[in-house]
Amino acid sequence: MSTTTILHHTTTFLHQTLSQPDHRHRIFTLLLTTLSPPLHPIITHLNLAQQTLENAITTTNSSLKSSSLRLSETLLLSHPKTPVSSFLLSLIYTLCDKHVEACISLLELFESHPSIARTEVAPQVFEEMFLVHFVPVLEWYNEKRLRIVSSLSSNDNGQDNDDDESEENSVVVDSGVSCVNLLSKMNGDQALELKELERDYEEVLDENCRVFVEYFKEVLENKDGDRVIDPPDVVLEAVRKGGKDECIQDGKGLSAEFGSENGRYNVMFVF
């Protein structure tokens, strides 16, 4: 992935966010909830930085805009880095036309809080920049899930069995009703196994987000484009099953297009 492509995805998202005040406020409020108790004393400063940034966004006075951006940046950089400060700095740098710095600030969210970043803050960026590299992860999840679903066939007969076979042979569950029907047919062990798989899948996505953030940063740092930087291998974390650790590391270079409804990627409703 080139620097131009990376900046296109992040800059598009940030410009959209700057044009949507309600969306900005929702993300800001959400990220405040991620702060640990030791960081609560700086919430007042973060609120002030956010309000100052809003003044810069809404004013038509160029001098006031510049001074507000400088003040907001100073407030954020004078305290420990947090998800909130990374998000606000990405907006500040976008308004200052510092798109590389804005991109890096946004990527820091995918490194420190990947789950929130990919599902709540910037799902579009996740799908366009990260998910296209994660085909091995999706295949791993589908294979594991299919094994669990396949075991249901031994529990039913007749039409129920035919229904199960239909679900077994499909990697797409396109509605909440299908998921509920599937779960209703499972015994306790099967439901627990599926729940553990979902947890492992989320952890694998988070870890690979962190890995690819470093890759994207390396691409951005290669300003002259004089080095060939290949994507890292997609790593599947060790999963303990029956006392064994299973660790899979897949190759790179795979890509595909994935979509999601309502801007979010939800494993329960996509596979």
N, C-alpha and C positions, 0 to 999 in steps of 0.2 A: 504494500500500500504506500502510495507516494505522499509527500508532505502536502501537496495540493489537495489530494483527496481527503486526507485527515482534516485539514483546515476547512474544507468545504462543509463537511458533516457537522463539525462543532460550531462553526460560525453561523451556519443556517439555524441550528437549534438556538444559539444564544440571541440572534436577532429576533427570532420568533418569541423568545421569552421576554425580551425587552419590549415587545409590542403588546404583551398581555399582562397587565398589572395584577389581575386576580391569580393568574398562574404563578407569577413571581412570589406573591404573598403566600400562596399555598406551599410552595417549595421551601421558602424561608421558614415558615412556621413548622413544617415537618422536620427540617434539619435541626431546628432548635431542640427538638425532643431527643436527638442523638447525643447531646452533650452530657457528659458524666458530671456528677455532683461537684467535683473539684473545679470544674469550668463554669459553674453557675454564676460566680461573681462577675464574669465578663459579659454576661447576657446584656446588661445595660449598655455596654460599649458596642455590642453587635447591633442592638436596636438602633442606636444613634447612627452607626455606620449605614445601616439599611435605610433609615429615614433621610440621611444626607444623600445617599445614592438616588433615592426616589426624587429628591429635589433636582438633582442633576438631569434625571430622565425627563422630567416634566417642564423644566424651565425653558424659555426661549432666549434667555440672556446668555450669550456665549461665555462671558466673563464669570458669571455665577456658576455656570455649568462646569467650567474648568476648576474653579476653586472648590466646588462641592466634591468633585471626583478626587482631587488631591487630598482633601480632608478625609473622605471616606476610606481611601487607600491607606492613609497614615494610621487611622484608627484600627484598621484590620491588621496591618503589619506590626503594630506595636504590642500585639498580644499573641499568645500561642495559636498556632494554626489549628483550625477546626473545619468540619464540613461546611459550616455556615460561611466562614471567611473565604474558603475556596470557591464557593458558589458566587458570593458577592464580588470577589476579585475577578472572576471570569466575566462578569457583566461590566465591571469597571474597565477592564482592559479592552473589551469589545468596543465600548464607547470611545476609548482612546485610540482605536485602530491598532492595538497591539494584539494581533490575532494569535500569534504563537503563544504569548504569555496567557491569553485567555483560554486557549486550548489546554495548556498544561494545567492550569487551575481547575478546569472542568475534569480533566483526567484524574486529578488527585482524589476526586470523589469516588471514582471507580476503583481506586486503590485502597482508600481508607474505609469506605462503606459501599462495596460493590452491589450488595443486594438492593439497597435503597436507590442507588444511582441507576441501576438497570431497570427497576420496576416502577419507581415513583418519580425520579427527577428527570432522567433523559432516556426513556425506553427507545426512542427513535435512534439516538446515537448508538445505543447498545446493539440494536438490530443491524444497523448499517455498517458499523465499524468492528464490532466484536463477534456477533453471532455468525457472520458469514465464515468465520474461521473455525467454528465449533462443531462442524459436521461430525467428527469422531465422537464428541461428547453426546450428541444426539443419537448416534448409532448405538453407542454403549448403553444409553438409557433405554432406548427402544428394545434392545436385546434382553436386558434385565427385566423390563416390565413384561415383555412377551412371555418370558419363562413363568412369571407369577400368574399371569392371566391364563396361560395354557393349562395350569394345574387345576383350573376350575372345571375343565371338561369331565373330570372323573367324578364330579359331584352331582351332575345332572344327567337326565335322559330325555329322549324324545325331542320335542320342539325346543326345550330349554337348552339341550345339548347343541342343536343346530344354531341357536342364537349365540351360544358361547363361541362356537367355531368361527362364526362371522366376526365376533369381536377379537378373537385370537389372531386372525389373519390380517387385521387392520392395525396400522400404527397411528391411526387418527381417531381421536375421540373428540367429536366436534360439538358436544353439548354437555351441559351440566347434568341433564337427565341420564345420559349414557354413563357418566361417571358414577352417579348414584346407583344405577342398576347394577353396575359392575361391583361396586363395594358391597351391595346388599347380598351378593352371592358368595362373598368370601367368608371363610371362618376367621377366628381371631388371629391365628398365626399368619394367614395370608394377608390380612389387612395390615398387620404390624409390619410384615415384610415390605409391603408396598409403601407404607408410611416411611420406613427407613430408607427405601430407595429414593423417595422424593427428597428427603433430607440430604442424602448423599449427593443427589443431583444438584441441588442448590449450592452445596459446598463446593462441588467441582466447578460450577459456573463461576462462583465468586473467586476461586483460586486462579482460574484461567483469565478472569478479568484483570487480576493483579499482574499476571505474567505479561499480558498483552499491553497493559499500560506502559510497562518498561520498553516494550518493542516500539510502541508509537512515539514515546519520548526520544528513543534513539534515532528514529527516522527524522523527527523534527530537528534534532541536533545536527544532523548531517546536511547542513545548509547548502553546501556546494554540490551535493548529490554525487560525490566522487566515490562513495562506497556502496556496494550492494548489500542491503540488509534484508535477510530472509526472515519471514515470520517464525516465531519459536514453535517448537513441538507442542501440540496440545496434550496436556498431562491430565490423566485421571488419577485422583487420589486413591490411596490404599483404602480398600473397603473390607472390613473384617466380616467374614462369613464362615461360620462353623469352625472358628478357631484359626482360620487361615487369613493371611493378608493377601489380597489380590491387587496388584498394581499394574496398570496398563499405561503405556506411553505410546501415543499414535504419531503418525507422520504429519507433515505439514503440506500446505499447498492445496488443500481441499476447500471448496467454496460452494455456496448455494444461496438461493434467495428464500427468505422466510418472511412471512407477514404475521401480524397479530391484530386482533380485534381490540378497539379502544386504545390502541397505542401501547398495549402491554403484552408481554410474552408470558403466557401461563401454561406451564407444563401439563396441568390437569386437563386442559381443554384443547391443546394443540395436537397431542399425540394420540 
